[in-house]
Amino acid sequence: MTRTPSSRATALAVVAALVAVVTLVSAAIFLGAAGGRGGRGGEDGTPAAVRTEAATPAATGTWTGTWAAAPAAAEPHTAGAGLAGTSIRNVVHTSVGGTGARVQLSNLFGNRPLHLGHASIAVSAGPRTAAAVPGSMRRLTFGGRASAVVPAGQAVVSDPVPLPVAPASDLLVTVYSAVPSGPVTLHPHARQLSWLARGDRTEDAGGAPYTTRTAYWRYVTAVDVWGTRAAGSVVAIGDSITDGVTSTVGADQRWTDHLAARLRTEHGAPRYGVLNEGISGNRILLSNRGRAPANNPSALDRFDRDVLGRTGVRAVVIELGVNDILRRPQQLDPRRIVAGLQQLVARAHERGLVAVGSTLTPFGGHLGAVPRQETVRLAVNAEIRAGRVFDSVVDFDRVLRDPADPQRLLPAYDSGDRLHPNDAGYRRMAGAVDVGVLGRGGAASGL
């Protein structure tokens, strides 16, 4: 059935009315239960404290991570003015819902303070638009102020705002700075279209000024929701396969998106948010060379921030090791790769997290791959399957490989580059995760 412009307007009006009603009903409850002051959080992974006042049983709830993206690099060509004078409207996709929200903004790769003039959050009016659902726009504050200064290398967490957030929905997180801020902290492979506008259009709900599309997420690194249904979150830390670099843009077809759908719907699955901390090209052992902090920080460098520092985390899925073998300087001693994975697991265990790990997926036929690298991959996988690394194993190698040629991806799952899965392959990966294992974690880590 084709929806006409008038019917679409009617649908948006209905959604706006529902948002208004839910907001009016829940605002007092939410503010009583979750009211408090956000503030600066360090990039060591510790979010700013949020004061929680006594609440009635009806207001019982907790904070859960619904979306996250790893700060991956300093944006090229922004070393001077940054994006001063530009409103950046990031489109992010939730995994779980709630009745309130708060946002983390990062200046990890900045070399000077980031002066945030205004920031906002809203519910997206639909795909491929910068417009918000009418009535859903919320100004973000930081310690009660509309502006904030984020030191270089640090992050800030907003004060909570009452906002009905649906699972598997899109939110708009908009930031504006009038002051040249230096290098912009970004995540370059969003697989999602976001928007830019000239001037301070932070609270423009119509979206018309947002005429420039962008494939990056800038500054925003996490969104948490307040609610009663989610029991925590699971973090997926990985490389481009977890980042979903070959998935369909704007369609939320990463394997983590499919896992989130399973956790929302399957009987017996833990009701967790799913936080994707993949970075294309990421390695266990080495960060990129160059400026400090280095772009594309290694998993060992970023684990505390991107996993242990996320809200409500109870389990982690680790999908790493292929780039340690493929990228120069190549790691051709499987014992070093295994030892690096074991370090990550030990740190997860210190926080009571379940550590699920994947076998290294096939890359035969990928540009530059040589037989010696395949020998290393098989040796690492043998240690993983033997149970000497993780609490539980998800065998991504087995489910993606071609039975007739196990060094290669099955053609039906191959994006075409002999390394990354296509949408069907990502869906198959999510189906291989034992969701029951994820629910065996202890008390939630993080705030």
Buried (B, 14 or more C-beta within 10 A) or exposed (E): EEEEEEEEEEEBEEBBEEBBEBBEEBBEBBBBBBBBBBBBBBBEBBBBBBEBEEBEEEBEBBBBBBBBBBBBBBBEEBEEBBBBBBBBBBBBBBBBBBBBBBBBBBBBBBBBBBBBBBBBBBBBBEEEBBBBBBBBBBBBBBBEEBBBBBBBBBBBBBBBBBBBBBBBBBBBBBBBBBBBBBBBBBBBBBBBBBBBBEEBBBBBBEBEBBEEEBEBBBBBBBBBBBBBBBBBBBBBBBBBBBBBBBBEEBBBBBBBBBBBBBBBEEEEBBBBBBBBBBBBBBBBBBBBEEEEBBBBBBBBBBBBBBBBBBBBBBBBBBBBBBBBBBBEEBBBEBEBBBBBBBBBBEBBEEBBBBBBBBBBBBBBBBEEBEEEBBEBBBBBBEBBBEEEBBBBBBBBBBBBBBEEEBBBBBEEBBBEEBBBBBBBBBBBBBEBBEBEBBBBBEEBBBB
